[in-house]
Amino acid sequence: MSGYPISQKPSHPLSWSRYGMSRVSPVAVLPVPTFVEMAKRYATPLPQLTDEVAMLAVRVEEHLKKMGFQS
């Protein structure tokens, strides 16, 4: 997008291209994951992930207690 004074901001969609602006609203375009990436991402079963999260939660609680925080 090129710079222009606020007073010259395009007010009509047809004038947008004159300033290097798209008439399409800006949207983040994310890359589509490949099959291999998806397989790696979802390879760990949910029960295993749940167990790991519970274990990490215990470790965090222990660490916070050492620091003097009580939950």
N, C-alpha and C positions, 0 to 999 in steps of 0.2 A: 504494500500500500504506500503510495507516494504521499509526501507531506503537502498540506495545503492549509491555508488559514481557515479557521472555523467559519468565518463569514462566507467563504467560498465552498463550504461543504455541499456536496450534491444533494439536492432535495428531491430529485426525480430519478426513479430506477434506471431510466434510459441514459442518464448522464453519469452513472456510476462507472462505467467502463472507461470513461474519459480520465478518471483518476486512478485507474488500475484496480478498481474494486470489483468484486464479483457480485452478481445479483443473487447468488445462492448464499443463504445464511452460513456463517462459518461453523463447521462441525469438525471435531477431531476425527481424523481418519486413522484407525488402528489397523495394523497388519493382521491379516487372517492367519491364525495358527495352522501349521501343517498337521497332518495326521500324526507324525512322529512326535511333534511338540505336544499335541493333545494327549497322546499315549503316555508320555513321560509325566505330564502334569497330573493325570488322573490314575497313575499306576498304584499309588498308595491307597489302600482301602480306608474308608471312613472310620471304622472302629480303631484302626491303628493310629490315625490322625487324632482321634478323640483321646486315646490313651496318652499320646505324646503331649497334647495340650494340657491334660490333667497333671502330668508329671512336671511340666514347665511351670504350671500355676503353683504347685507345691514349692518348687525352688524359689519362685518369686516371693511367695509368702515368707519363707525362711529368711531370705535376704532382707526383706522389709523389716522383719522382727529384729534382725541384727542391727539394722540402722535405727531402730527405735520407733518404728511405725507400727501401730496395731490396727488390724482390720476388723 
